[in-house]
Amino acid sequence: MSTNRITLMHGAGGSIMHNLIKDRILGVLKPYMGFEVPLAALDDAGVCNGIVFTTDSYTVKPLFFNGGDIGRLAVSGTVNDIAVIGGKPMALSLALIIEEGFMLDDLDRILASVEHTCKEAGVDIITGDTKVVERGSLDRLIINTSGIGTRNPLLDANLKHVNRDIRWLLDSNIRAGDRIIVSGSIADHGMAVLSAREGYGFASSICSDVRPLNRLIDRALEAGGVVCMKDPTRGGLADLLNTWAERSHVGIMVYEDRIPVKESVRAAASFLGIDPLEVGNEGKVCIATVADRAEHVLAAIRECDEGRDAQIIGEATDLFDVVAMRTVVGGTRIVTRPVGDPVPRIC
């Protein structure tokens, strides 16, 4: 692969995107380390003077898919990035970059979805921007959303169950013995978008999971003992677990038979030769908890519709420093960080 040009893989999660961020972006920006959670931490949001801040841009193709659209995706993704670090989402910005010739009916439909999802998450759009570019300059529409939040008032009570010095729920917080929970079936979103894009026959049977998760996250914090949370978006569960192992300097063992995957998604992924662990999600969260609170957190989030299929899928260990999976046939394989998400432009 040429090292002198940007490719789609540079934005698809996985090792190529991580290397671009570390080698090119952080290498130039020289991020200031005085913030509570600085850019260099590479968590889902930053924290400055108690304010949680995040931003993201969305370029999904197609704009509408079974279970959602680019508007629902933009609001959900930004809300979730604030919530997983221990923030309480308050307000968002909405910036639209629109291609000349875009249908106003489609814009109306997307904005209605934005408003509906904001109400679902309990946030408001308080500022924004609109740009129109020449026909052919981009693929129909790009949305950027930024979000701000405050420290979740449930976070401090949650941390009383954690015997370590933690202030925010960072990727570097995990220790050997912590349990890993996933809130539901994986790969739904990426496979739904791919199905809609390519017109496969299984498109109608696979629905995106895209949704805001801040209410489920509140339930987890109420149960106590959460040390880290992250949504497995680009690069999927495999990328997330490798990020946790790398930043927390632990190994992680997961069990294949405990990882929830819908049969329709499993069949589609098998047909296409795609590993569901590497496919992005937009309505699931992975939660790391101290061992003696894992069952409490699991029970709490299973009471929510968003978490009814949640499972404890593994634990952190100091016996090795990689991500490993015990397979259904009894063997063990290494789960490496994917090069990139096998389904580009899902968010």
C-alpha angles and dihedrals in degrees: 000000000000112000094202102067137056115246132186088261090067089069101037102084120249131087099318093056093043090052092049091053095045099040103035110021103035089036090064105031095054091204119226110249098202096091121096089245109013131194091259090065088067092210122150092267139013128233126216123173090341094309116121112214133182139161135194140173124218127210104160120168118240102028091216124044139159106295100012153356140231092280095055089043094053096050095042095048095051095044090050094049090057095044098049094059091053100269130133108227114233113164142359139205121223122206120181124198105190130189117231109260096032112151114253091214089060091049091051091051093050094047090050088053091050091053093046093050092047089055090048091052096040096240136118136218105240103171140008151155138230128207130175120203132192120282109273094023093106140357102275103284143008122189126200120193127183123188140197130200143164130237108291107249088220093059100081094050089049092053092054085077091055119084098207140075104272129148103166132024099257132171088244096060101085121110134185111286096031114131125234120221128186115200097222149321116343133225096027096124099045093047092047091053092046091049092052092045098049100032096235117175093244093061096104093052096055120069127189116247094214111149142123112271103192094109092051089047090053089056091052092051091048088057090053136215099081112146102171141008134184137164113236099230122145110018091020129225092330092059093045095051092048090050090053093046092049098045096040094041094231138117120243127211118196130179120230095212091057097052107097115229122165113239092236090054093045091051093047093047091049091049091052096040093243126143109229089213089067098048120101125248131199103185104043133083132198115218128196115202138174109267099251094053099045096095091047092053091045092052092047097053093042087066088067122078088232092057105035092114095045119141139185099240103178149315143256118257140187093211092090138001103231137076111263132180128207103219127220090252092057101258129115127233134182115248105213128195107268119243087236140325107294088222109058124203098024093135 
